[in-house]
Amino acid sequence: MTRHLVCALTLLTGVTMADWQAVEQPDLTAQVKAAKPIETEDLCQPIMSTRRDAVLYCPNPDGKTWDVILHYAPQYGGPNSFRICDTGTGEVTEFETGRYYNVHIPKSAVAPDGKLYISILGKPHIKVEICVYDPATNTMQLNAFDMPDDMRGETHPFVLGWDGMLYAMGGHTDRSVTACQVNWKTGDVTLYGPMGPSHKPRGSWAYYGGVDDRYIYIASGKVPWYLVAYDRETRTSETLLETTPPGGVINVRQQRYGCTAAASKVVGTDGARTEYWLYEGKAIPKKSPKEAPPWPEPEDGGVAQVRMPPRPDVSLARAEPGPDGKAQCWIRTQAAKEAAKGLPEDATPEQQGWQVFRYSVPVFPQGLYRLREMPDGRLFGTGGAYLGHFLFDPKTGKYQHPGSLHLSHYATAFQGGKIYMSGYPTSPLYEWEPNLPWTANAPQSNGRALADTAPDSNPRCVVRLGGKELAGTHKMYAGTTGANGKVYFGGRWYRDGAGGGLAWHDPATGKAGGTWEPFSNYQITHMTPIQDGRRIAISTRSVADPLLNKPTPEQGRLFLFDTETNEMTGHVDPVLKAKGAGPVAGVGRSRIIGWTVDPSNDKSSILYGCDAATGSVAWQKPLPFPLPVKIGSNQKECFDFRLGPDGKVWTYLPGNVLVTIDPVDGRITPLGRVRSGGRIAFSGGHVYVGGTASVRRLKGITVP
């Protein structure tokens, strides 16, 4: 903002930088060291469960029945519990592992020996490992092959080639892609690659892959996508296709004797989605949907395939364990399904042909990542591992954990008695009416679960804010409500780009909007309403821009957004050369207090006050402590920075020292040291914190 414009705004508003100054506190370090422990009262552990994750299938040796393998874990990396439902015997077999095995999104293939080979992630960080499941004995062997350290996930295709060998794929440590042949007969592993272009400085994601008699084909993404063909004989690779970001995609599909691909926004084309044959190391556009494959089928029929009986229906509607760990998996053969046609709706599951497997799994208390008070004084919070939300009433001491959603929850807004929640993946927006029964994903009599997009689902997914026409984001990290009644969410792109995006939803009309171009080189990390919600201050972190190729900013920025016009009205760079503007809180009128890193010293930080009305930084207050959280992190730290009902900003200094910041003069007052920090909530004059698995009330700390 120019000097003349600042002067003009000063005349209009009567606000000057001299009106707002921060006091110096030379004794602050001594005060922090002298902070006494704050006793806490554990009130409840509201979320006791474990996450139901992957489901795998393996045919039994009889060629008629299946084993259905369900995986449970309280968090990525385990400990892992497998429950094997054998439809041949009707029995459930248990298999437990320790930590460090990440079975999230496994890929699997049945080899000609009839065993199921499973690609998972292990040590070191997201290294691809192969497990072997034997349906004859219902046993599993972990880390069955000596896999190369250079092959990493977290996307890791795994296919059975026409030659009967297994092929594992993943990201190489140089940020290209790679693959290896796994000989299940001898145990030998042959590494191929790295192959194709590197995605540096971004990560590489081997989403899809396949093999034929000579080549390995991998879709290497995402910015941009490359279709890479690797010649196993010459050990050389060629890039067959490249997309134009954002929005382009390449998909590779393994066929019995070859591979196909589909791609959109390919460089050198009109961008329309096109189907390709992948043959002899080339991508050949299909001429028609009924066109015959270009490859000949082997005269001998190729590798003997395992006999695959018709796959049964599997209902997981009751597979989510409760606090007692009990769960069910329903399985129905296609023959039983046909025989049950015409039965009344109230027929028992067994009468409808379902084979019901009942079992228990270990459950664990979940750490509380989010915690906020609701307008009626109840506390609302979220646990980790997609295990859902809870309500706690401080007046009665009662709590409920009604269910879970397909949401990793980061951002919250309240409006009209409803709770709006967003986060990961692809920034879904859920609308929850907490005074009505929870129905999302509830089991139905037909074995299905009520879709969370259904009109009678509560909570209900009303829109995906991560659509390219909206914010384009993968994770929403911040949410707030505008004076116009709309809810606003901001976050970051992931895999498809590096920048940020802002989206909004109008509960009155059901319409949504968003923008990402202004944030293509800034990730949104925090937001706060100012001027009674007429504007929003958007705190960002500077990043490289792979989409619009804007220069990387020298510092993070505070954007000022008008909720009435849906337009940017200015910006503030609160600390030059600081990577991000950091956590922020609106403290009345157009004033904002924020906290960021000291770009000249990683052992200190800077508290600042700025005024949106003038676009100026009123003061900067150096602190002899580092910022306790990393700007641009996944925001799972036991930390908070928020406005309390007393008009002060509540946060933590390093060492979990709970403090308040006076918005009048920036004075920091230590209240005491909490054993473990966490999100802060206020109700009935008391202060509550999350962070651990318990809702905790701070003793001796009250708020008007």
KEKOL-378425 format. One line per field, with one value per residue (C-alpha): residue number from 1; residue in three letters; z, x, y. Coordinates in pm, whole numbers, m for minus. Layout:
BEGIN
num <- NUM	...
residu <- Ala	...
w <- Z	...
u <- X	...
v <- Y	...
***
This chain:
BEGIN
num <- 1	2	3	4	5	6	7	8	9	10	11	12	13	14	15	16	17	18	19	20	21	22	23	24	25	26	27	28	29	30	31	32	33	34	35	36	37	38	39	40	41	42	43	44	45	46	47	48	49	50	51	52	53	54	55	56	57	58	59	60	61	62	63	64	65	66	67	68	69	70	71	72	73	74	75	76	77	78	79	80	81	82	83	84	85	86	87	88	89	90	91	92	93	94	95	96	97	98	99	100	101	102	103	104	105	106	107	108	109	110	111	112	113	114	115	116	117	118	119	120	121	122	123	124	125	126	127	128	129	130	131	132	133	134	135	136	137	138	139	140	141	142	143	144	145	146	147	148	149	150	151	152	153	154	155	156	157	158	159	160	161	162	163	164	165	166	167	168	169	170	171	172	173	174	175	176	177	178	179	180	181	182	183	184	185	186	187	188	189	190	191	192	193	194	195	196	197	198	199	200	201	202	203	204	205	206	207	208	209	210	211	212	213	214	215	216	217	218	219	220	221	222	223	224	225	226	227	228	229	230	231	232	233	234	235	236	237	238	239	240	241	242	243	244	245	246	247	248	249	250	251	252	253	254	255	256	257	258	259	260	261	262	263	264	265	266	267	268	269	270	271	272	273	274	275	276	277	278	279	280	281	282	283	284	285	286	287	288	289	290	291	292	293	294	295	296	297	298	299	300	301	302	303	304	305	306	307	308	309	310	311	312	313	314	315	316	317	318	319	320	321	322	323	324	325	326	327	328	329	330	331	332	333	334	335	336	337	338	339	340	341	342	343	344	345	346	347	348	349	350	351	352	353	354	355	356	357	358	359	360	361	362	363	364	365	366	367	368	369	370	371	372	373	374	375	376	377	378	379	380	381	382	383	384	385	386	387	388	389	390	391	392	393	394	395	396	397	398	399	400	401	402	403	404	405	406	407	408	409	410	411	412	413	414	415	416	417	418	419	420	421	422	423	424	425	426	427	428	429	430	431	432	433	434	435	436	437	438	439	440	441	442	443	444	445	446	447	448	449	450	451	452	453	454	455	456	457	458	459	460	461	462	463	464	465	466	467	468	469	470	471	472	473	474	475	476	477	478	479	480	481	482	483	484	485	486	487	488	489	490	491	492	493	494	495	496	497	498	499	500	501	502	503	504	505	506	507	508	509	510	511	512	513	514	515	516	517	518	519	520	521	522	523	524	525	526	527	528	529	530	531	532	533	534	535	536	537	538	539	540	541	542	543	544	545	546	547	548	549	550	551	552	553	554	555	556	557	558	559	560	561	562	563	564	565	566	567	568	569	570	571	572	573	574	575	576	577	578	579	580	581	582	583	584	585	586	587	588	589	590	591	592	593	594	595	596	597	598	599	600	601	602	603	604	605	606	607	608	609	610	611	612	613	614	615	616	617	618	619	620	621	622	623	624	625	626	627	628	629	630	631	632	633	634	635	636	637	638	639	640	641	642	643	644	645	646	647	648	649	650	651	652	653	654	655	656	657	658	659	660	661	662	663	664	665	666	667	668	669	670	671	672	673	674	675	676	677	678	679	680	681	682	683	684	685	686	687	688	689	690	691	692	693	694	695	696	697	698	699	700	701	702	703	704
residu <- Met	Thr	Arg	His	Leu	Val	Cys	Ala	Leu	Thr	Leu	Leu	Thr	Gly	Val	Thr	Met	Ala	Asp	Trp	Gln	Ala	Val	Glu	Gln	Pro	Asp	Leu	Thr	Ala	Gln	Val	Lys	Ala	Ala	Lys	Pro	Ile	Glu	Thr	Glu	Asp	Leu	Cys	Gln	Pro	Ile	Met	Ser	Thr	Arg	Arg	Asp	Ala	Val	Leu	Tyr	Cys	Pro	Asn	Pro	Asp	Gly	Lys	Thr	Trp	Asp	Val	Ile	Leu	His	Tyr	Ala	Pro	Gln	Tyr	Gly	Gly	Pro	Asn	Ser	Phe	Arg	Ile	Cys	Asp	Thr	Gly	Thr	Gly	Glu	Val	Thr	Glu	Phe	Glu	Thr	Gly	Arg	Tyr	Tyr	Asn	Val	His	Ile	Pro	Lys	Ser	Ala	Val	Ala	Pro	Asp	Gly	Lys	Leu	Tyr	Ile	Ser	Ile	Leu	Gly	Lys	Pro	His	Ile	Lys	Val	Glu	Ile	Cys	Val	Tyr	Asp	Pro	Ala	Thr	Asn	Thr	Met	Gln	Leu	Asn	Ala	Phe	Asp	Met	Pro	Asp	Asp	Met	Arg	Gly	Glu	Thr	His	Pro	Phe	Val	Leu	Gly	Trp	Asp	Gly	Met	Leu	Tyr	Ala	Met	Gly	Gly	His	Thr	Asp	Arg	Ser	Val	Thr	Ala	Cys	Gln	Val	Asn	Trp	Lys	Thr	Gly	Asp	Val	Thr	Leu	Tyr	Gly	Pro	Met	Gly	Pro	Ser	His	Lys	Pro	Arg	Gly	Ser	Trp	Ala	Tyr	Tyr	Gly	Gly	Val	Asp	Asp	Arg	Tyr	Ile	Tyr	Ile	Ala	Ser	Gly	Lys	Val	Pro	Trp	Tyr	Leu	Val	Ala	Tyr	Asp	Arg	Glu	Thr	Arg	Thr	Ser	Glu	Thr	Leu	Leu	Glu	Thr	Thr	Pro	Pro	Gly	Gly	Val	Ile	Asn	Val	Arg	Gln	Gln	Arg	Tyr	Gly	Cys	Thr	Ala	Ala	Ala	Ser	Lys	Val	Val	Gly	Thr	Asp	Gly	Ala	Arg	Thr	Glu	Tyr	Trp	Leu	Tyr	Glu	Gly	Lys	Ala	Ile	Pro	Lys	Lys	Ser	Pro	Lys	Glu	Ala	Pro	Pro	Trp	Pro	Glu	Pro	Glu	Asp	Gly	Gly	Val	Ala	Gln	Val	Arg	Met	Pro	Pro	Arg	Pro	Asp	Val	Ser	Leu	Ala	Arg	Ala	Glu	Pro	Gly	Pro	Asp	Gly	Lys	Ala	Gln	Cys	Trp	Ile	Arg	Thr	Gln	Ala	Ala	Lys	Glu	Ala	Ala	Lys	Gly	Leu	Pro	Glu	Asp	Ala	Thr	Pro	Glu	Gln	Gln	Gly	Trp	Gln	Val	Phe	Arg	Tyr	Ser	Val	Pro	Val	Phe	Pro	Gln	Gly	Leu	Tyr	Arg	Leu	Arg	Glu	Met	Pro	Asp	Gly	Arg	Leu	Phe	Gly	Thr	Gly	Gly	Ala	Tyr	Leu	Gly	His	Phe	Leu	Phe	Asp	Pro	Lys	Thr	Gly	Lys	Tyr	Gln	His	Pro	Gly	Ser	Leu	His	Leu	Ser	His	Tyr	Ala	Thr	Ala	Phe	Gln	Gly	Gly	Lys	Ile	Tyr	Met	Ser	Gly	Tyr	Pro	Thr	Ser	Pro	Leu	Tyr	Glu	Trp	Glu	Pro	Asn	Leu	Pro	Trp	Thr	Ala	Asn	Ala	Pro	Gln	Ser	Asn	Gly	Arg	Ala	Leu	Ala	Asp	Thr	Ala	Pro	Asp	Ser	Asn	Pro	Arg	Cys	Val	Val	Arg	Leu	Gly	Gly	Lys	Glu	Leu	Ala	Gly	Thr	His	Lys	Met	Tyr	Ala	Gly	Thr	Thr	Gly	Ala	Asn	Gly	Lys	Val	Tyr	Phe	Gly	Gly	Arg	Trp	Tyr	Arg	Asp	Gly	Ala	Gly	Gly	Gly	Leu	Ala	Trp	His	Asp	Pro	Ala	Thr	Gly	Lys	Ala	Gly	Gly	Thr	Trp	Glu	Pro	Phe	Ser	Asn	Tyr	Gln	Ile	Thr	His	Met	Thr	Pro	Ile	Gln	Asp	Gly	Arg	Arg	Ile	Ala	Ile	Ser	Thr	Arg	Ser	Val	Ala	Asp	Pro	Leu	Leu	Asn	Lys	Pro	Thr	Pro	Glu	Gln	Gly	Arg	Leu	Phe	Leu	Phe	Asp	Thr	Glu	Thr	Asn	Glu	Met	Thr	Gly	His	Val	Asp	Pro	Val	Leu	Lys	Ala	Lys	Gly	Ala	Gly	Pro	Val	Ala	Gly	Val	Gly	Arg	Ser	Arg	Ile	Ile	Gly	Trp	Thr	Val	Asp	Pro	Ser	Asn	Asp	Lys	Ser	Ser	Ile	Leu	Tyr	Gly	Cys	Asp	Ala	Ala	Thr	Gly	Ser	Val	Ala	Trp	Gln	Lys	Pro	Leu	Pro	Phe	Pro	Leu	Pro	Val	Lys	Ile	Gly	Ser	Asn	Gln	Lys	Glu	Cys	Phe	Asp	Phe	Arg	Leu	Gly	Pro	Asp	Gly	Lys	Val	Trp	Thr	Tyr	Leu	Pro	Gly	Asn	Val	Leu	Val	Thr	Ile	Asp	Pro	Val	Asp	Gly	Arg	Ile	Thr	Pro	Leu	Gly	Arg	Val	Arg	Ser	Gly	Gly	Arg	Ile	Ala	Phe	Ser	Gly	Gly	His	Val	Tyr	Val	Gly	Gly	Thr	Ala	Ser	Val	Arg	Arg	Leu	Lys	Gly	Ile	Thr	Val	Pro
w <- 0	m98	156	14	43	402	483	317	513	833	771	704	999	1259	1320	1312	1393	1692	1843	1889	2030	2209	2548	2601	2850	2942	3223	3004	2998	3376	3399	3164	3356	3678	3537	3773	3660	3599	3732	3490	3547	3299	3231	2967	2681	2422	2130	2197	1869	1581	1211	963	659	375	252	52	m130	m199	m354	m156	m297	m355	m643	m510	m198	m86	207	289	482	684	818	1132	1280	1521	1305	1004	1089	1320	1536	1276	1323	1042	1057	793	716	546	357	303	673	821	1063	1152	1185	1373	1273	1462	1378	1566	1460	1152	890	702	536	416	50	m14	m362	m414	m677	m678	m826	m1011	m684	m551	m282	m237	m259	m92	m141	177	324	592	713	628	558	320	169	m43	114	6	230	136	239	206	179	250	603	659	751	648	613	650	454	250	1	21	m141	m250	m23	m319	m387	m182	m168	m83	m404	m512	m798	m792	m1079	m1211	m1548	m1843	m1770	m1430	m1241	m995	m1058	m780	m860	m663	m631	m648	m396	m679	m725	m1047	m1051	m1037	m1043	m968	m1072	m783	m861	m621	m713	m621	m404	m640	m679	m984	m962	m1269	m1277	m1182	m1492	m1655	m1562	m1204	m1044	m830	m621	m589	m501	m750	m735	m922	m924	m1197	m1375	m1587	m1780	m2102	m2237	m2250	m2113	m1783	m1810	m1519	m1483	m1301	m1148	m1072	m1178	m1465	m1539	m1749	m1909	m1888	m2083	m1955	m2171	m1948	m2212	m2279	m1934	m2089	m2056	m2277	m2193	m2413	m2292	m2081	m1948	m1903	m1539	m1369	m1416	m1658	m1562	m1693	m1594	m1680	m1668	m1664	m1906	m1929	m2221	m2236	m2105	m2186	m2076	m2062	m2054	m2063	m2128	m2311	m2449	m2825	m2826	m2781	m2422	m2460	m2279	m2506	m2475	m2575	m2640	m2480	m2712	m2796	m2583	m2762	m2677	m2970	m2970	m2996	m3309	m3165	m2839	m3005	m3164	m3109	m2910	m3120	m2931	m3021	m2755	m2673	m2859	m2542	m2357	m2157	m1788	m1606	m1418	m1077	m1099	m978	m862	m876	m614	m333	m208	106	342	570	717	1056	1027	1222	1582	1879	2213	2295	1979	1839	1463	1187	824	604	298	39	m264	m594	m582	m236	m358	m644	m414	m173	m433	m340	35	257	384	742	654	871	722	715	532	278	212	417	598	912	1060	1413	1576	1802	1740	1981	2033	2143	2288	2020	2063	2031	1743	1745	2029	2027	2231	2067	2119	2371	2586	2473	2346	1999	1902	1662	1707	1478	1220	1062	1374	1387	1619	1969	2180	2550	2783	3074	3266	3277	3214	2937	2602	2278	1987	1736	1432	1181	838	537	660	824	995	1017	970	1139	1109	1298	1137	1206	1479	1246	1238	908	878	609	571	374	115	m168	85	141	329	583	740	1082	1286	1632	1786	1541	1535	1359	1048	823	721	938	854	648	637	290	417	281	472	425	194	359	50	90	170	507	608	916	883	508	253	74	m166	m237	m211	m372	m719	m978	m1037	m666	m452	m609	m262	m118	247	415	720	825	846	959	912	734	826	519	671	437	566	433	416	307	254	20	m294	m265	m537	m808	m711	m419	m374	m186	m241	m81	m104	42	83	133	359	258	m113	m117	m365	m341	m493	m471	m614	m629	m884	m631	m407	m666	m488	m137	83	318	674	901	876	1114	1079	1123	1126	1257	970	694	603	656	714	534	657	399	348	37	m197	m547	m814	m1057	m1220	m1314	m1271	m1059	m875	m525	m276	m26	264	369	331	499	236	316	169	156	225	72	m266	m265	m364	m228	m81	m5	175	445	462	842	869	571	464	714	534	656	832	1092	1320	1343	1549	1490	1814	1743	1472	1195	1419	1390	1611	1453	1540	1304	1281	1308	963	1107	1407	1437	1817	1834	1685	1622	1755	1550	1529	1203	1101	800	778	697	559	798	1054	1380	1579	1588	1918	1914	2145	2283	2199	1873	1727	1882	1553	1200	951	680	902	911	1213	1441	1702	2055	2002	1959	1888	1936	2075	2413	2556	2762	2443	2480	2256	2416	2306	2425	2447	2404	2688	2692	2886	2855	2805	2715	2491	2565	2237	2374	2422	2321	2682	2731	3064	3153	3329	3400	3244	3107	3104	2741	2533	2292	2135	2379	2445	2687	2855	3171	3280	3260	3024	2850	2641	2400	2273	2468	2449	2731	2750	3027	3243	3377	3750	3888	3547	3490	3224	3256
u <- 0	144	228	m40	m309	m209	m242	m584	m710	m579	m785	m1097	m1063	m886	m646	m272	17	92	m244	m134	202	338	505	853	893	1259	1165	953	1212	1228	848	828	1094	905	574	426	259	m116	m306	m549	m856	m913	m1287	m1325	m1159	m1430	m1287	m1194	m1171	m946	m958	m1088	m870	m787	m989	m810	m942	m782	m947	m923	m748	m1088	m1149	m1498	m1468	m1281	m1087	m1172	m891	m975	m707	m736	m487	m518	m280	m52	229	28	7	m188	m464	m585	m907	m932	m1289	m1268	m1591	m1483	m1467	m1678	m1396	m1214	m834	m646	m307	m133	177	375	452	624	421	197	m77	m270	m378	m202	m182	m205	m193	m255	44	22	105	m235	m88	m173	125	68	266	279	514	773	1112	1288	1026	759	989	795	780	604	397	270	m68	m125	m497	m422	m305	m460	m116	78	451	573	866	904	1159	1474	1333	1559	1583	1547	1187	945	567	330	156	296	132	175	79	112	285	198	525	393	635	528	618	633	652	703	887	1264	1466	1577	1205	1154	987	1124	1017	1140	1060	980	1036	803	956	1318	1285	1506	1435	1559	1560	1487	1541	1531	1329	1178	1215	1265	993	1239	1185	843	777	704	391	376	m1	m59	155	163	395	402	654	933	829	724	477	433	218	461	291	157	311	320	219	457	383	715	803	1101	1273	1379	1622	1815	1742	1650	1335	1134	863	563	316	325	31	m28	m112	m340	m600	m430	m404	m263	m397	m233	m430	m282	m442	m372	m127	m55	m146	m375	m374	m609	m486	m624	m462	m173	86	41	m328	m658	m663	m954	m943	m786	m751	m422	m281	62	253	622	710	471	141	m95	m428	m730	m937	m1259	m1382	m1422	m1077	m885	m560	m243	m61	m93	m206	48	m22	13	m232	40	97	m150	m392	m533	m895	m1104	m1454	m1717	m1624	m1882	m2060	m1895	m2078	m1857	m2145	m2089	m1715	m1634	m1562	m1725	m1556	m1584	m1391	m1670	m1728	m1893	m1823	m2109	m2025	m2269	m2198	m2358	m2562	m2696	m2780	m2989	m3165	m3262	m3442	m3801	m3756	m3922	m3717	m3732	m3568	m3267	m2918	m2879	m3213	m3091	m2793	m2535	m2264	m2202	m1852	m1831	m1500	m1322	m1020	m802	m918	m715	m783	m733	m553	m782	m661	m944	m1145	m1387	m1680	m2022	m2263	m2464	m2157	m2096	m1752	m1699	m1384	m1212	m979	m706	m705	m1041	m1215	m1464	m1601	m1739	m1958	m1899	m2134	m1939	m2263	m2357	m2021	m2179	m2010	m2086	m1879	m2160	m1963	m1689	m1666	m1440	m1272	m945	m1074	m865	m1093	m1421	m1685	m2013	m2322	m2696	m2667	m2470	m2107	m1920	m1609	m1346	m996	m855	m882	m994	m1140	m1490	m1733	m1961	m2266	m2356	m2667	m2546	m2896	m3025	m2931	m2609	m2701	m2393	m2264	m2532	m2590	m2900	m3107	m2974	m2617	m2522	m2427	m2613	m2399	m2280	m2397	m2757	m3019	m3100	m2736	m2627	m2352	m2385	m2114	m2260	m1974	m1610	m1432	m1120	m1274	m1062	m1346	m1339	m1024	m839	m713	m643	m631	m826	m641	m851	m1219	m1435	m1776	m1846	m2094	m2294	m2363	m2127	m1859	m1504	m1223	m862	m587	m327	m290	m105	36	m146	43	199	m5	m323	m691	m990	m1349	m1684	m2027	m2361	m2583	m2887	m2858	m2634	m2405	m2025	m1746	m1374	m1046	m689	m501	m417	m267	m72	252	105	m33	m314	m231	m459	m756	m935	m1245	m1204	m1448	m1722	m1674	m1708	m1351	m1118	m743	m580	m235	m15	321	528	597	728	457	460	127	132	510	493	816	849	772	1038	793	453	165	m159	m429	m738	m1062	m1400	m1684	m1948	m1779	m1570	m1270	m922	m894	m524	m245	16	364	401	763	993	1165	964	849	492	271	195	m106	m330	m624	m857	m868	m1139	m1221	m964	m676	m486	m224	3	311	580	941	1235	1399	1738	1741	1570	1591	1360	1031	831	488	325	17	m122	m427	m635	m790	m455	m275	9	217	164	432	671	772	1079	1045	1342	1168	1121	774	654	510	638	467	326	307	16	m118	m136	87	m45	m79	m339	m355	m703	m913	m1069	m1397	m1195	m1080	m724	m527	m456	m158	150	514	771	756	373	361	5	m7	m247	m167	m337	m462	m425	m51	73	164	226	113	222	m56	138	286	58	190	88	m64	m355	m643	m814	m1189	m1393	m1723	m1894	m1595	m1359	m1073	m1046	m763	m724	m395	m400	m669	m861	m1073	m896	m1010	m746	m766	m739	m774	m1102	m1232	m1514
v <- 0	339	608	841	572	499	869	884	584	739	1052	843	604	814	525	575	348	569	476	116	19	m287	m264	m399	m683	m725	m964	m1196	m1474	m1477	m1481	m1779	m1972	m1903	m2031	m2290	m2612	m2593	m2889	m3047	m3259	m3542	m3542	m3814	m3999	m3945	m4145	m4507	m4695	m4796	m4724	m4978	m4930	m5168	m5467	m5738	m6044	m6380	m6690	m7010	m7318	m7484	m7242	m7164	m6947	m6640	m6504	m6143	m5971	m5658	m5430	m5214	m4967	m4671	m4466	m4487	m4724	m4948	m5141	m5338	m5593	m5820	m6017	m6288	m6396	m6735	m6802	m7162	m7249	m6967	m6890	m6568	m6576	m6303	m6166	m5885	m5681	m5421	m5064	m4927	m5113	m4873	m5075	m4769	m4804	m5137	m5286	m5661	m5933	m6309	m6492	m6825	m7004	m6893	m6669	m6301	m6067	m5729	m5409	m5199	m4937	m5001	m4875	m4650	m4383	m4521	m4785	m5034	m5380	m5699	m5928	m6275	m6416	m6791	m6881	m7246	m7167	m6821	m6688	m6379	m6320	m5962	m5819	m6136	m5999	m5789	m5476	m5187	m4883	m4646	m4753	m4545	m4479	m4342	m4444	m4777	m4977	m5353	m5582	m5937	m5933	m6155	m6342	m6446	m6221	m5951	m5587	m5330	m4959	m4641	m4314	m4304	m4106	m3871	m3781	m3969	m4312	m4662	m5028	m5375	m5730	m5963	m6330	m6508	m6845	m6767	m6457	m6254	m5882	m5690	m5310	m5097	m4726	m4452	m4385	m4081	m3714	m3602	m3391	m3193	m2986	m3152	m3513	m3789	m4002	m4331	m4358	m4615	m4870	m5183	m5416	m5611	m5860	m5599	m5259	m5110	m4821	m4579	m4268	m4036	m3735	m3498	m3166	m3237	m3594	m3804	m4139	m4320	m4635	m4831	m5094	m5381	m5511	m5189	m5038	m4704	m4499	m4266	m4013	m4093	m3830	m3514	m3314	m2943	m2854	m2799	m3068	m3305	m3670	m3998	m4339	m4673	m4998	m5347	m5593	m5965	m5938	m5567	m5222	m4932	m4570	m4274	m3915	m3562	m3223	m3389	m3146	m3109	m3209	m3027	m3152	m3393	m3726	m3987	m4365	m4527	m4872	m4914	m5144	m5190	m4888	m4652	m4480	m4546	m4354	m4582	m4535	m4676	m4829	m5171	m5173	m5498	m5479	m5452	m5724	m6094	m6336	m6609	m6932	m7135	m6912	m6743	m6784	m7007	m6784	m6862	m6965	m6674	m6761	m6484	m6228	m6205	m5895	m5756	m5522	m5311	m5110	m5276	m5323	m5005	m5110	m4941	m4868	m5240	m5333	m5548	m5544	m5745	m5821	m5944	m6153	m6290	m6506	m6419	m6741	m6654	m6304	m6443	m6688	m6406	m6197	m6120	m6158	m5893	m5601	m5728	m6060	m6139	m6100	m6477	m6513	m6259	m6482	m6295	m6487	m6280	m6282	m6141	m6053	m5805	m5584	m5385	m5026	m4728	m4383	m4121	m3791	m3489	m3272	m3018	m2865	m2571	m2449	m2432	m2140	m2347	m2420	m2777	m2871	m3008	m3192	m3428	m3722	m3847	m4126	m4032	m4161	m3882	m3623	m3596	m3373	m3310	m3126	m2971	m2917	m3286	m3452	m3661	m3716	m3895	m4020	m4067	m4179	m4115	m3957	m3986	m3671	m3581	m3269	m2954	m2653	m2556	m2285	m2237	m2091	m2110	m2374	m2603	m2705	m2688	m2904	m2943	m3080	m3372	m3528	m3297	m3052	m3194	m2971	m3141	m2978	m3120	m3045	m3156	m3153	m3415	m3786	m3885	m4085	m4060	m4403	m4569	m4940	m5012	m5332	m5417	m5435	m5096	m4784	m4457	m4245	m3925	m3735	m3858	m3591	m3752	m3798	m3602	m3485	m3445	m3374	m3072	m2991	m3062	m2731	m2876	m2880	m2701	m2454	m2366	m2366	m2660	m2752	m3094	m2987	m2708	m2576	m2276	m2188	m1897	m1735	m1408	m1138	m1245	m1588	m1770	m2005	m1965	m2219	m2186	m2438	m2577	m2782	m3110	m3338	m3133	m2819	m2636	m2319	m2238	m2177	m2007	m2132	m2036	m2192	m2020	m2235	m2030	m2108	m2414	m2240	m2245	m2044	m2014	m1892	m2018	m1805	m1527	m1796	m1998	m1902	m1880	m2158	m2056	m2163	m1954	m1717	m1484	m1264	m889	m598	m828	m1072	m815	m896	m1190	m1179	m1472	m1575	m1745	m1910	m1838	m2130	m2197	m2186	m2482	m2387	m2018	m1981	m1667	m1585	m1724	m1443	m1347	m1367	m1486	m1242	m1142	m1107	m900	m1036	m860	m1106	m878	m839	m1159	m953	m894	m546	m536	m716	m674	m825	m828	m947	m917	m1241	m1447	m1764	m1724	m1473	m1741	m1787	m1480	m1357	m1065	m867	m610	m361	m406	m505	m833	m990	m1250	m1450	m1566	m1677	m1442	m1478	m1378	m1612	m1950	m1929	m1629	m1515	m1199	m1105	m833	m617	m486	m286	m388	m43	116	m185	m109	m296	m109	m287	m580	m734	m962	m1262	m1458	m1786	m1975	m2014	m2344	m2474	m2502	m2273	m2496	m2804	m3048	m2857	m3159	m2999	m2949	m2576	m2302	m1931	m1793	m1512	m1587	m1458	m1209	m1037	m1162	m1397	m1734	m1938	m2128	m2032	m2312	m2561	m2558	m2233	m2106	m1730	m1452	m1157	m827	m677	m324	m326	m674	m761	m1133	m1278	m1635	m1828	m2146	m2456	m2729	m3087	m3116	m2840	m2866	m2678	m2441	m2410	m2202	m2285	m2170	m1962	m2261	m2339	m2678	m2821	m3111	m3249	m3575	m3844	m3671	m3361	m3171	m2884	m2648	m2600	m2251	m2081	m1900	m1664	m1412
***
